[in-house]
């Protein structure tokens, strides 16, 4: 069992009023946007007033994508592929570290500009596109490249209403969500 998960479970036993991983996962499952789910979770848990999720960009844009990303996004070799690596925080608490690989040609110019220069989470920026989330996998604890305190790792696709893939996501949720 990963150390972060064992620590979170021990904290839940010591403090039965603490949120559970099942409650957290249920909140995520209710939303197509992890950004909206985390903002709801932040508000319900009283982490910040107002509950506002922000994205801090990490890493270098253009870092190599996993080999399957272009295929999952149905991109030709000549099609642009963008990546956003961020920490999502609420009230100064890091709730998630995420990688978003996406097809910038499927966004508006204003959306691409907002993602390039702002602190608004991906899901909020692209919400007007009406995407749906397609879960691919959930792993208890950290997956490859996730922080050590990860309690749950999700891989998912965001799909546009016409069925075209918009983004491939890897989301590492931190133990701070269960405090």
N, C-alpha and C positions, 0 to 999 in steps of 0.2 A: 504494500500500500504506500503510495507517495506520501512523503513527510507532510506536505501542506494539507492533504486530505485527512491524514491522521490527526494533525493539530486541530483542524476545523471540527472534526468529529468529537475530539476531547473537549473542545470549547462548548460544543452544543450540549454535551452531557453535563458539564459543570454549570451551564446557564441555559436551562430549558426554555427561557423566553427568547433565546437567540434564534434567528431565522435558520431554517433547514435548507440543505442543498435541494431537496425536493420542491420546496416553496420557490426557491430561486429559479430552478429549471422550469417550473410551471409558469412563472412570470415571463421567462424568455419564450416559451412555447406559445404564449397568447399573442405574440406580436410577430409580424413579418420583419420589423426593424428591431435589431438588437439595441440600437440607440434609444428608441422609444421605451423598450423594456427596461433598460438600465436607468433611464430617467424616472420611470415609474417606481422602480425598486428604490432608487435614491430618495424619492419623496416619501414613500411609505415607511422606509426605515429611518427617516428624519436625519439623513446625512448632511443635508444642506437646505437652506431656505432662502430663495426658492431653489427647487431641485433643477439644476441646469447642468447638462452633460457637455463637456468640452473635449476636444481632440487636440492632443499635443503630438505634432509630427515627430517621428523617430526615423533614424536611418536615412538612406540616400534614395530618392526617387530613381527608378530605373534599375534597381537591384534585380538580379536574375530571378525570374519566376520559376516555380516548380514546372517540370516538363509538361505536365498534363493541363496547365492553365489555359494555354492557347486553344487546345482542343476543347476543353470544357466551355470556353467562351465562344466557340465557333468562329475563331479569328484566323484569317489567312496570314501567311508570313509577312505580307506587306501592311497588314492592319496594325494600327497603333494599339499598344497595351500599356496601361498606366498602373501604378502601384502606390498605395498610401499605407504606410506603416505608422500606427498611432497608439498612444495611451489614451484611453477614455477615462475621464475623471469627473467626479461630482463632489463639490465642496472640498477639493484638494485631496480626495481619496481616489486612488487609482483602482478602478473596477475591472478594467479589461485592457489587454494589449492585443491589437488586431492587425492583420494584413488584409488589405482589400486590393485585389487585382481586378481591373475593370476595363471595359471598352469605352474609351472617351468619345468615340464617334456616336455612341448611343445616348450621350448626355447633351444638354444644351451648352452653348458657349458660357453662359452665366454659371451653370453648375460646375463646369471644368475650372473656371476662374475661382469660384468659391472654394473648391477642393484644393487648389494650388496655393492659395494664400490665407485661408481662414482657419478658425478653430472649431468650425461646425462639424459634427460627426457626419460621416458618409450617408448613413441612412436618412438623416434629416435633410441633407442637401438634395438627394435624389428622390425623396418621398413623392413629389408631384408626378413622377413617372408611373406611379401605381404598381410598383413591383410586388412580387410575392416571393417569399423565402422558401427554398427547397432544401431541407436539412439533408446532409450527406453522412455525417457521423458525429457522435458525441463520445468523448473519452473522459473517464473520471481521472482527474489529475492532469499533469502537464504532458503535452505531446511535444514533439521535436520543436526546438526553438522557443518554447513558452517559458515564462519566468518560473522559478522554482516554487513559488507560492500559488501556482495555478491549481484551482480546485476542479475545473471542468474545461475541456477544450472542444469547441464546435467547429466543424467544417460545413459550409453551406454555399448554395448558389442563390443569387437574386435573379429572378426571371421577370422580364417585362410582360405586360398583358398579351402581347402578340406571340409569346413563347420564346422570343430571343433571349439568350442569357445576357445579363448585364454585368454581374460581378461574381467572383469566386472569393470566399472569405475563410480566413482562419482566425478564430477568436479564442483567446486565452483568458478565462475569468479568474480573478484573483480571490484569495481568501478573505480580503476586506469585505466582500459581499456577504459573508456569514458572521460578521462581528456586530 
